Amino acid sequence: MANDETERDGPTRRDSRERIEGETVGKERSTVERTRREYVKYGAAVVGGGLLAGCSSDTSGSTSTTTEAGTETDTETDSGTETTAETTTSEDGPYSVTMSPMGAVEFETVPKNVLGSSTNYIDIAAALGHRTAVKSTAYPSYTVPSLTFFYSRLGISDEWLDFTETGGYNKETLYELDSDVHFIDPVYLGTLDGWSTSDVQEVEKNIGPVFGNMYSRKHRQPPEAYRDSYRYYTLWELTEKFAAVFRERDRFEELNSIRKALLSDIQSKLPSRNDRPTVGMVYPRISENAFYVHKLNQPGYFFSHTRPLEAPDVFADIATDEYGGKLVDYEAMLEADPDVIIMNHGISAYYDVADTKESIRNHSVGSELTAVKNDRLYASGNPRQGPVMNLFQLEMTAKQFYPEQFGEWPGYADGEPYPEIPEAERLFDRQRVVNVVDGDF
């Protein structure tokens, strides 16, 4: 399986190489030396080699969290458990942002040319009012549909979604892009084909900082050299960090208040545990008569749209692979027989939802699944989510799990935007979100 920043949901339908955002890169071709750009600096932790030697720590004043300690508790975290380290000389002067695994990263000015390696980073930038700053990503054909699905429902034009396709992270390409900052985990980047620790340092020195945290996605272990220092963040803690990069504290606070109100409303209306349906989260592998399944309530921002719903997980006790999932066949699905099945990445254009549903319904065993019989086989969200996606996906998942409490889910159609929900049945205020994204709040 190829390395990619998206990790693996399960083997996908593509052939020899997976081509989802953050794909495996080709071998480096050549290095074009440039002088360090004057207006973007990199943090002392990177210059000194602390990060890339595997000994960095989060220096903002809180204790680093090792990879297996604790869980992400969206319902308990206000805006993050850590204070963002930000130092300024003036309102428009230099400042620094501290985040694991980089340590302190210094900026001369707010980035205006960003490489967004994953959908969640792009969504974060857009949610904070900087959607036009994102100029490039690895594979827009896999990134754009999810963003269009949600942002079009907010009435936001899709003109900003015209990204330069990098086709991975070849070093020569990064020189050509000349980005102010690269939103990608430097630890992860150093593990890709054609990359080394010195290559990452070179990019940071000659082009711009590398700023990201990928292993928080599923709390998967980073390379061994970083396991004692790498810190996990919740989706909203990461958003807070990126808000510091864009100097958008007020926008973050407003957006976070919408999220807290949504979670509070959901928590107050959850049915008793005995009345909750059992759920299975799957990525269909129709050509192999199999499903790649995840634990529904495990830590990591990959599950930020399912964990707060606290549904009983039929796969809670499975032994997972290094990517946090397991491949199972139809017989195993029938043995677990969840009341509700949600199909990961259903809204992401990774596969045809209508065809997939039809294949499951027509399978001799699939037709016997309770969720299929009761028409509770749903296209689910993109777990590589930022804050706007998370708000919509929490609403969507609440309606799919608990229609009596939150209203019926209208359904999904391939290529169509997020369905129109009657105002009385919406779980958050769309206009408040638009106001945050557009800066009118």
Salt bridges, closest charged atoms under 4 A:
GLU7 OE1 - LYS218 NZ 3.81
GLU7 OE2 - ARG220 NE 3.07
ASP9 OD2 - HIS345 NE2 2.34
ASP9 OD2 - ARG384 NH2 3.22
GLU28 OE2 - LYS171 NZ 3.80
GLU72 OE1 - ARG307 NH2 2.97
ASP74 OD2 - ARG307 NH2 2.54
GLU82 OE1 - ARG231 NH1 2.97
GLU82 OE2 - LYS241 NZ 2.14
GLU86 OE2 - ARG247 NE 3.57
GLU108 OE2 - LYS41 NZ 3.02
GLU165 OE2 - ARG19 NH2 3.65
GLU172 OE1 - ARG29 NE 3.67
ASP178 OD1 - ARG34 NH1 3.46
ASP178 OD1 - ARG37 NH2 2.52
ASP180 OD1 - ARG37 NH1 3.41
ASP199 OD1 - LYS171 NZ 2.63
GLU202 OE1 - LYS171 NZ 2.84
GLU240 OE2 - ARG249 NH1 2.62
GLU248 OE2 - HIS130 NE2 2.81
GLU248 OE2 - ARG251 NH1 3.00
GLU253 OE2 - ARG249 NH2 2.55
GLU254 OE2 - ARG432 NH2 2.94
ASP265 OD1 - LYS269 NZ 3.06
GLU288 OE2 - ARG285 NH2 2.04
GLU310 OE1 - ARG273 NH2 3.25
GLU310 OE1 - ARG276 NH1 3.51
ASP321 OD2 - ARG8 NH2 2.47
GLU358 OE1 - ARG361 NH1 3.79
GLU368 OE1 - LYS373 NZ 3.46
ASP375 OD1 - ARG361 NH2 3.81
GLU395 OE1 - ARG430 NH2 2.71
GLU420 OE1 - ARG153 NH1 3.02
GLU420 OE2 - ARG426 NH2 2.72
ASP438 OD1 - ARG131 NH1 3.36
